[in-house]
Amino acid sequence: MRKLEVASAWFSAYLTVKPLEETVEAFIKHRDFLHAMGSKVIVVSEQDTAYREKWILAFR
């Protein structure tokens, strides 16, 4: 119809607050989904609250 393609999708990582295995498992599931949709890029961001709080404080 419009010939749209999936370019990427956001993945929220919790490497500093959750077990590594849990994050890796979620990443692989996300990767496989994006691959099936034709995407070759994954946008990854660490979501530890300490990092977000520092970022928010920097912009106050």
C-alpha positions in Angstrom: 0.0 0.0 0.0 2.4 2.7 1.2 5.5 0.5 0.9 6.7 1.4 4.4 9.5 -0.5 6.1 10.5 -0.9 9.7 13.8 0.9 10.1 14.4 0.1 13.8 12.7 -0.1 17.2 13.8 1.0 20.7 15.1 -1.6 23.2 15.3 -0.6 26.8 18.2 -2.3 28.5 18.5 -2.7 32.3 22.1 -4.0 32.4 22.9 -2.3 35.7 19.8 -3.3 37.6 18.6 -6.7 36.3 20.4 -10.0 35.8 22.4 -10.0 32.6 20.6 -13.2 31.4 17.2 -11.5 31.6 18.4 -8.5 29.5 20.2 -10.8 26.9 17.0 -12.9 26.6 14.8 -9.9 26.0 17.3 -8.4 23.5 17.5 -11.6 21.5 13.7 -11.8 21.3 13.6 -8.1 20.2 16.4 -8.8 17.7 14.5 -11.8 16.2 11.3 -9.8 15.9 13.0 -6.9 14.1 14.9 -9.3 11.8 11.6 -10.9 10.8 10.2 -7.4 10.1 13.2 -6.6 7.8 15.1 -4.3 10.1 18.8 -4.3 10.5 19.2 -1.8 13.3 18.3 -1.8 17.0 18.3 1.4 19.1 19.5 0.5 22.6 19.3 2.6 25.7 20.2 1.8 29.3 17.3 2.6 31.6 18.9 2.5 35.0 17.1 5.2 37.1 20.5 6.6 38.3 21.4 7.6 34.7 18.0 9.1 34.0 18.0 11.1 37.3 21.4 12.5 36.5 20.2 13.5 33.0 17.0 15.1 34.3 19.0 17.1 36.9 21.3 18.3 34.2 18.4 20.0 32.4 16.7 21.6 35.4 
